[in-house]
Amino acid sequence: IECDEIWAFVRAKNRNVPEKHRGEPGWGDIWTWVAHDPDTKLVSTWLVGQRDAACATAFLADLASRLRYRVQLTTDGHLPYLEAVERAFGSAVDFAQLVKFYGPDPAEDRKFSPPVVLAEEVRIIQGDPAPSKISTSGVERQNLTMRMGMRRFTRLTNGFSKKAENHAAAVALHYMYVNFARPHKSLANPYPRTPAMAAGISDHIWTLEEIAALLD
């Protein structure tokens, strides 16, 4: 399982939040914590909140409750993961962190060039994780799917979320569709399958009508 946190904002970025709304819930940066299985492509769980220890603890506890077997877990170097993984799994996990160091691309000289990975460091935290599976590439690739599939995650636009509740609802709908209704190209053999089908928690490709029927 690979974990990551994806940034977005509600109403305004932290630095642009009006003084009278500073610290008020529903204003400023908001993060989506994601757990991704690179084998089945299933997003096992997610949590929309802040990038703090409380959300890390809740996120990992929920992930642990959904897993039947011992897993290998890879996260980035975000410090709250250390205690949160210990609380959620105890010793029943093989846990490593892949720490990436970012900086300006030395080959680019553009004002808006995104930072690039300059170096990586693998940290074995617990258990015996297989070195070949210490990766966050799968979950980072699904970050792109999020930003392409939900306009509110697209940078440098006016499509950002105006309410935290709507933001969380959009994320839930996105993952319901990605997990249950959209066949993944890498899972086409021996027949088209969704991540939920590959993980054994669904026996068919859901239709949009079925998803809509879940509403009260």
Sequence and secondary structure as in RCSB ss.txt:
>XXXX:A:sequence
IECDEIWAFVRAKNRNVPEKHRGEPGWGDIWTWVAHDPDTKLVSTWLVGQRDAACATAFLADLASRLRYRVQLTT
DGHLPYLEAVERAFGSAVDFAQLVKFYGPDPAEDRKFSPPVVLAEEVRIIQGDPAPSKISTSGVERQNLTMRMGM
RRFTRLTNGFSKKAENHAAAVALHYMYVNFARPHKSLANPYPRTPAMAAGISDHIWTLEEIAALLD
>XXXX:A:secstr
 EEEEEEEEESS GGGS GGGTT TTSEEEEEEEEE TTT  EEEEEEE SSHHHHHHHHHHHHHT SS  EEEE
 S THHHHHHHHHHTTSSEEEEEEEEEE  TT   TT   EEEEEEEEEEES   GGG   HHHHHHHHHHHHH 
GGG TTSS  BS HHHHHHHHHHHHHHHHHTS  GGG SSS   HHHHTTS SS   HHHHHTT  
